[in-house]
Every structure is written in structure tokens, then in C-alpha cells.
């Protein structure tokens, strides 16, 4: 399929440095499995065969590939060229476009648009969120569906390390902060890799065995109960680098209002178990919205 590029001003270079890590982890992530299940239940059964679907903020394309494998025609859109480079390899039958989710125009009409969980929490104000909704509305066919998940106010917290993984040649952790007054937070991804100056030094077989044992102990036993313990297992020669991303928590009322302002009719709101959300649930919501006839 053809791939489309845009001008440099709509490049999201902030996401480029960790595209390789996102690609490594996304294929086996819980969020990918959860979103697949969500689409299988809430979206795909309501679409015609070979429907045209837009995977908005598609990242490295693993979910795009899963939807393509069901016979649908999928276009992936993302603001990171590095992410899309992986997406083109992971889903070679897809069409991929480099563009801004808030301002993209000129795409063919789609039967549906979906956006993976928490992606739109990176829109740091409600005006940007409305811009995304307007762009999606304008690219949908009449009676087209829009499905996306958002973290609500109780999703975010202050945790130094809430996940991580130890591999043979790299490791990573993620921690988060949250300010309930401003409803804004950060995710800090710390990547650990061998010091380049020491990368050519001889690694003994014993060293390799010890490190593999550390990987097993951490990834299968310590990670679920104490993810911060990874920091004590790292080789002292490894260097770290950080990538920090900001997020914004929204209320269901704010999202509903923004959808209606863009012209959507809200169909339903679901919780993380794909059941209708109660009015008191305030951690996660999956919105299913319709562009009316």
C-alpha cells in the first residue's frame, strides 16, 4: 500500500527516541490485548466486511496488523516517523500516514476510527481534544463509529517505579507523577543500556548466566510485586537516559461535552471490563460515539 508523508512541522519528534522500545514491548503488552478484545466486542461486529478503518495514533502498528488480519482495510496515522517505520514492517499490508491527530484532513471517508487506550490523554487541554474529535468527525462516513479509551482522574498517581523489565542488553522502568489540582501528570521512561565505552569489554560465561538468572527472577517474580527492585539488579556499568511525557486526566462529562460539540452522538461508555460503566467509575472509560446520519 502507498505511504504518505507530510511537512516537517507536523512531526512529533518527541516520540521518536523510544520508538524502538515501544516496538519491543507493545507486541506483548497487556494494553494491546485489552484493546484487541475491546474492538472485537464493541466495534468490529458492527462494521461491514472489508470496512475502511482509521487506526488513529497507531504507534508501531501491532494493533493495525491484528485488525488487518480480520479482512478490514486499515489506515494508520501517527505523528512519529520512527513509530511509522516500525509500523510499516509490522503491518506491511496497511497504509500509513504521518500527520497530526488534531488537524489531519483530506483522508477518504472511514466506516470507523479507533484510538488505543490512554493515547488521547497526551492531549494536554480540552481544546486539543476537541480538535481531534473534529478531525475524526470530518473523516467518518455518516453512521460511522469512533471508539477510544481514556484514563480518568483516578487512573493516575505518584509512583517512582510502577513497571519495568530487564533484558539481556537493556532494561527499562516507568514511573509517574500526578497533580490532582491541575489534573496533569507525567510518565518518565528510564532506559538502561551498556556503557558504549565498556561495550567491547569481555563478558564471561558466568557473567552471562548470572544476568540471565536476574532477568528470570525479576521479570517473573519481582516485577509484579516490587518493580522498583530492578534498580538493584542492574549492572553498574549501564548508563541511563530519561524520556518524560505529560498527560492530562479528563472527566467523563468533559469528554461527552467535547464529543457533542464536534457533532457526535454518544452511544455508550464502557469500563475496563467492557461492561457499561456506572456513574461512579472514575478510573478508565471507553467511549463509543456515532457520527449521525
Secondary structure, DSSP 8 states (H G I E B T S, - for coil): ---B---GGG--GGGTTTHHHHHHHHTT-HHHHHHHHHHHHHTGGGS-TT-EEEEET-TTSHHHHHHHTTT-EEEEEES-HHHHHHHHHHTTTSEEEE--TTT------EEEEEE-TTGGGG--SHHHHHHHHHHHHHHEEEEEEEEEEEE-TTT---EEEEEEEE-SSEEEEEEEEEETTTTEEEEEEEEEEE-GGGTTS---HHHHHHHHHHHHHIIIIITTT-GGGHHHHS-TTEEEEEEEEEEE---HHHHHHHHHHHTEEEEEEE-TTSSB--TT--SEEEEEEEE--
